[in-house]
Amino acid sequence: MAAIKAGTVCILKKGRRAGSKVTVTKVIDDMFVEVQDEKGKVRRSSIMHLEPVG
């Protein structure tokens, strides 16, 4: 999997918000990142549930 770092635009693959675009704002550890959705809501997400765009 590609390295996910702050500023990376991704699409959520799993869960209730699957298919929505998010931006990684902070890397918490090797499994979790903090993401911000298009509305500005910040939440924690697993790296396994993200697919980088581009």
N, C-alpha and C positions, 0 to 999 in steps of 0.2 A: 504494500500500500504506500502511496505517496506520503511524504512527510507533511503533516498538517501543522501550520504555524499561524500566528496571529495575522489577520487580514485576508485569510483564504475564504473564498466564497464557496459554499457547499450546498448540497441538497440533502435533506433528511430522508433516509431510506426506510425507517421503521417508526412505528408508533402513530399516535393520533395526528401528528403534524407531518406525516410522511408526504413528500413531494414539495414541501415548502423550502424556499431559499433562506439560508442563514449565513451570517458572517462570523468567523471565529474571532473573538476579541481577546481571549487569554487562554494559554495552555496551563491546565491545573496540574496534571501529572501525565504519565504515559498512557493512561486509559481515558481520561476525561478532559474536556475543554469547555470553556464558557462561550456560548454563542448568542448572537443578537438576531432576532427575526426582523422581517420587513417593517413591522409595526414599532420596533424599538425595544421589545421585551427581551430581557437578558435572562438566560437560564443555562443550566449545566446539561451537557450531552456527552454520550459515549462516542469515542472516535469510531467505533465499529458501526455506528448508525449514520455516519456521514460519508458522502461521496463528493469529492472535490469537482468543481466545474472548471472546464477549460483545460 
